[in-house]
């Protein structure tokens, strides 16, 4: 079930990490991570907001509302964008 959250094969590392954390007892909201991950990948505006740390802009954003953003543990808010920027070719998601 958690492996469905992957967008492309390279992202299996994140899914595996989440499964590991869940097995070791760390509280991980996989649904929130999936939502955050997809929003960051598919929406350039979200990437700009998060990179600029302009979190007030999420109050009126339909792609990643502040309520969904707050469900993601703070450490993953930093780790996921770094991972995506390093390992995901964002050009393939440009509309």
C-alpha positions in Angstrom: 0.0 0.0 0.0 2.7 2.5 0.9 4.6 1.6 -2.3 1.7 3.1 -4.3 2.9 6.5 -3.2 5.9 6.4 -5.5 5.7 8.4 -8.7 8.7 6.9 -10.4 11.1 4.0 -9.6 13.7 6.2 -7.8 11.2 7.2 -5.3 11.0 3.6 -4.0 13.8 4.7 -1.6 11.5 7.1 0.1 8.7 4.5 0.3 11.2 2.0 1.8 12.4 4.6 4.3 8.8 5.3 5.4 8.1 1.6 5.8 11.3 1.2 7.8 10.3 4.1 10.1 6.8 2.7 10.6 8.2 -0.7 11.5 10.6 0.9 14.1 7.7 2.7 15.7 8.2 6.2 14.4 4.9 7.9 13.7 4.8 8.6 10.0 1.7 10.0 8.2 2.2 8.3 4.8 -0.9 10.0 3.3 0.4 13.4 4.2 3.9 12.6 2.8 2.3 11.4 -0.4 0.2 14.5 -0.8 3.2 16.8 -0.1 5.5 14.8 -2.4 3.1 15.0 -5.3 2.3 18.6 -4.8 6.0 19.5 -4.8 6.7 17.5 -8.0 3.7 18.7 -10.1 3.3 22.3 -9.1 6.1 24.8 -9.8 4.3 27.4 -7.7 4.4 25.1 -4.6 8.2 24.6 -5.2 8.7 28.4 -5.3 6.6 28.9 -2.1 8.4 26.2 -0.2 11.9 27.2 -1.4 11.2 30.8 -0.4 9.7 29.6 2.9 6.7 31.8 2.3 4.3 29.5 4.2 1.6 32.2 4.4 1.0 31.7 0.7 -0.3 28.2 1.4 -3.3 29.7 3.2 -4.9 30.3 -0.2 -3.2 27.6 -2.2 -5.5 24.8 -3.6 -2.7 22.4 -4.5 -1.1 22.2 -1.0 -3.3 23.9 1.6 -1.7 24.8 4.9 -3.8 22.1 6.7 -2.1 19.4 4.6 1.3 21.0 4.9 1.0 20.9 8.7 0.3 17.2 8.7 3.9 16.6 7.4 6.5 16.2 10.1 8.9 19.2 10.0 12.0 17.1 9.2 10.2 15.7 6.1 9.3 19.2 4.9 13.1 19.7 4.4 14.1 16.2 3.3 11.5 15.6 0.6 12.3 18.7 -1.5 16.1 18.0 -1.3 15.5 14.4 -2.4 13.2 15.5 -5.3 15.6 18.2 -6.4 18.5 15.7 -6.4 16.8 12.6 -7.9 13.6 13.5 -9.8 13.7 15.0 -13.3 11.0 17.7 -12.8 11.1 18.6 -16.5 9.0 15.5 -17.2 6.2 16.9 -15.1 6.0 20.3 -16.9 2.6 20.8 -18.5 
